[in-house]
Amino acid sequence: MAEAKSTTVEQKVTETKKVPGITLTLSLEEAEVLAVVGQYIGGDIKDSPRGQYREVVKALRAAGVRSYGYGNSHPSNLVTSGSSLYFKNYPKNSTEF
């Protein structure tokens, strides 16, 4: 069911301009899994990719996606204890990111 397509979205920073974006269509179950994965990602919110994932989870929650368990069938109840992923900080003086 997952589907992705490249789009252009408007984003207001100090001016409104068109920036590249992605539209991702997921079933509710797929979106819940994506939100659960984020609960197990660590890293600095400001100096690593963790900050971008935080924005993904905020958007999912705004769309009504629950990110923690409400019963045995929720994906968060199926994660192995102690599972985690951790982002390192962005390299200093790097043009890569």
CYANA upper distance limits for C-alpha pairs under 8 A (distance plus 0.5 A):
  1 MET  CA     26 LEU  CA      7.01
  1 MET  CA     27 SER  CA      7.06
  2 ALA  CA     24 LEU  CA      8.02
  2 ALA  CA     25 THR  CA      6.45
  2 ALA  CA     26 LEU  CA      5.45
  2 ALA  CA     27 SER  CA      7.53
  2 ALA  CA     30 GLU  CA      7.96
  3 GLU  CA     24 LEU  CA      6.45
  3 GLU  CA     25 THR  CA      5.71
  3 GLU  CA     26 LEU  CA      7.20
  4 ALA  CA     22 ILE  CA      7.56
  4 ALA  CA     23 THR  CA      6.47
  4 ALA  CA     24 LEU  CA      5.05
  4 ALA  CA     25 THR  CA      6.78
  5 LYS  CA     22 ILE  CA      6.53
  5 LYS  CA     23 THR  CA      6.10
  5 LYS  CA     24 LEU  CA      7.13
  6 SER  CA     20 PRO  CA      8.28
  6 SER  CA     21 GLY  CA      6.87
  6 SER  CA     22 ILE  CA      5.29
  6 SER  CA     23 THR  CA      6.89
  7 THR  CA     20 PRO  CA      6.84
  7 THR  CA     21 GLY  CA      5.63
  7 THR  CA     22 ILE  CA      5.72
  7 THR  CA     23 THR  CA      6.77
  8 THR  CA     18 LYS  CA      6.82
  8 THR  CA     19 VAL  CA      6.25
  8 THR  CA     20 PRO  CA      5.11
  8 THR  CA     21 GLY  CA      5.50
  8 THR  CA     22 ILE  CA      7.82
  9 VAL  CA     18 LYS  CA      6.27
  9 VAL  CA     19 VAL  CA      6.19
  9 VAL  CA     20 PRO  CA      6.76
  9 VAL  CA     21 GLY  CA      6.10
 10 GLU  CA     16 THR  CA      7.17
 10 GLU  CA     17 LYS  CA      6.34
 10 GLU  CA     18 LYS  CA      5.20
 10 GLU  CA     19 VAL  CA      6.63
 11 GLN  CA     16 THR  CA      6.51
 11 GLN  CA     17 LYS  CA      6.72
 11 GLN  CA     18 LYS  CA      7.08
 11 GLN  CA     19 VAL  CA      7.24
 12 LYS  CA     16 THR  CA      5.02
 12 LYS  CA     17 LYS  CA      7.25
 26 LEU  CA     30 GLU  CA      6.13
 26 LEU  CA     31 ALA  CA      6.31
 27 SER  CA     31 ALA  CA      6.71
 28 LEU  CA     32 GLU  CA      6.66
 28 LEU  CA     65 VAL  CA      7.54
 29 GLU  CA     33 VAL  CA      6.88
 30 GLU  CA     34 LEU  CA      6.85
 31 ALA  CA     35 ALA  CA      6.73
 31 ALA  CA     60 LEU  CA      7.74
 31 ALA  CA     65 VAL  CA      7.21
 32 GLU  CA     36 VAL  CA      6.62
 32 GLU  CA     65 VAL  CA      6.60
 32 GLU  CA     66 ARG  CA      6.80
 32 GLU  CA     67 SER  CA      6.39
 32 GLU  CA     74 HIS  CA      8.32
 32 GLU  CA     75 PRO  CA      7.51
 33 VAL  CA     37 VAL  CA      6.75
 33 VAL  CA     67 SER  CA      8.47
 33 VAL  CA     75 PRO  CA      6.36
 33 VAL  CA     76 SER  CA      8.19
 34 LEU  CA     38 GLY  CA      7.24
 35 ALA  CA     39 GLN  CA      7.47
 35 ALA  CA     57 VAL  CA      6.26
 35 ALA  CA     60 LEU  CA      7.60
 35 ALA  CA     65 VAL  CA      8.22
 35 ALA  CA     66 ARG  CA      8.08
 35 ALA  CA     67 SER  CA      5.57
 36 VAL  CA     40 TYR  CA      7.83
 36 VAL  CA     67 SER  CA      5.86
 36 VAL  CA     68 TYR  CA      7.14
 36 VAL  CA     75 PRO  CA      7.31
 36 VAL  CA     76 SER  CA      6.21
 37 VAL  CA     41 ILE  CA      7.52
 38 GLY  CA     53 TYR  CA      7.32
 38 GLY  CA     54 ARG  CA      8.12
 38 GLY  CA     57 VAL  CA      7.58
 39 GLN  CA     67 SER  CA      8.38
 40 TYR  CA     83 SER  CA      7.37
 40 TYR  CA     84 SER  CA      5.33
 40 TYR  CA     85 LEU  CA      6.50
 41 ILE  CA     50 ARG  CA      7.58
 41 ILE  CA     84 SER  CA      6.54
 41 ILE  CA     85 LEU  CA      5.20
 41 ILE  CA     86 TYR  CA      5.81
 41 ILE  CA     87 PHE  CA      7.68
 42 GLY  CA     50 ARG  CA      7.18
 42 GLY  CA     84 SER  CA      7.99
 42 GLY  CA     85 LEU  CA      6.65
 42 GLY  CA     86 TYR  CA      4.83
 42 GLY  CA     87 PHE  CA      6.53
 43 GLY  CA     48 SER  CA      6.71
 43 GLY  CA     49 PRO  CA      8.12
 43 GLY  CA     50 ARG  CA      6.01
 43 GLY  CA     86 TYR  CA      5.97
 43 GLY  CA     87 PHE  CA      5.27
 43 GLY  CA     88 LYS  CA      6.72
 43 GLY  CA     89 ASN  CA      7.68
 44 ASP  CA     48 SER  CA      5.85
 44 ASP  CA     49 PRO  CA      8.40
 44 ASP  CA     50 ARG  CA      6.74
 44 ASP  CA     51 GLY  CA      7.73
 44 ASP  CA     87 PHE  CA      8.03
 44 ASP  CA     88 LYS  CA      8.17
 44 ASP  CA     89 ASN  CA      7.11
 45 ILE  CA     49 PRO  CA      7.90
 45 ILE  CA     50 ARG  CA      5.72
 45 ILE  CA     51 GLY  CA      4.75
 45 ILE  CA     54 ARG  CA      8.19
 46 LYS  CA     50 ARG  CA      8.16
 46 LYS  CA     51 GLY  CA      6.27
 47 ASP  CA     51 GLY  CA      8.09
 47 ASP  CA     89 ASN  CA      5.74
 47 ASP  CA     90 TYR  CA      6.39
 48 SER  CA     87 PHE  CA      6.67
 48 SER  CA     88 LYS  CA      6.64
 48 SER  CA     89 ASN  CA      4.89
 48 SER  CA     90 TYR  CA      5.75
 49 PRO  CA     53 TYR  CA      7.16
 49 PRO  CA     87 PHE  CA      7.00
 49 PRO  CA     89 ASN  CA      8.20
 49 PRO  CA     90 TYR  CA      8.19
 50 ARG  CA     54 ARG  CA      6.71
 50 ARG  CA     87 PHE  CA      6.96
 51 GLY  CA     55 GLU  CA      7.12
 52 GLN  CA     56 VAL  CA      7.08
 53 TYR  CA     57 VAL  CA      6.84
 54 ARG  CA     58 LYS  CA      6.73
 55 GLU  CA     59 ALA  CA      6.73
 56 VAL  CA     60 LEU  CA      6.79
 57 VAL  CA     61 ARG  CA      6.65
 58 LYS  CA     62 ALA  CA      6.65
 59 ALA  CA     63 ALA  CA      6.81
 60 LEU  CA     64 GLY  CA      7.04
 60 LEU  CA     65 VAL  CA      5.82
 60 LEU  CA     66 ARG  CA      8.43
 61 ARG  CA     65 VAL  CA      5.38
 61 ARG  CA     66 ARG  CA      6.78
 61 ARG  CA     67 SER  CA      7.91
 67 SER  CA     76 SER  CA      8.13
 68 TYR  CA     74 HIS  CA      7.96
 68 TYR  CA     76 SER  CA      6.30
 69 GLY  CA     74 HIS  CA      5.72
 69 GLY  CA     75 PRO  CA      7.70
 69 GLY  CA     76 SER  CA      6.04
 69 GLY  CA     77 ASN  CA      6.77
 70 TYR  CA     74 HIS  CA      6.99
 71 GLY  CA     77 ASN  CA      8.30
 72 ASN  CA     77 ASN  CA      6.73
 73 SER  CA     77 ASN  CA      7.67
 74 HIS  CA     78 LEU  CA      8.00
 75 PRO  CA     79 VAL  CA      7.54
 79 VAL  CA     83 SER  CA      7.56
 90 TYR  CA     94 SER  CA      8.36
 90 TYR  CA     97 PHE  CA      7.94
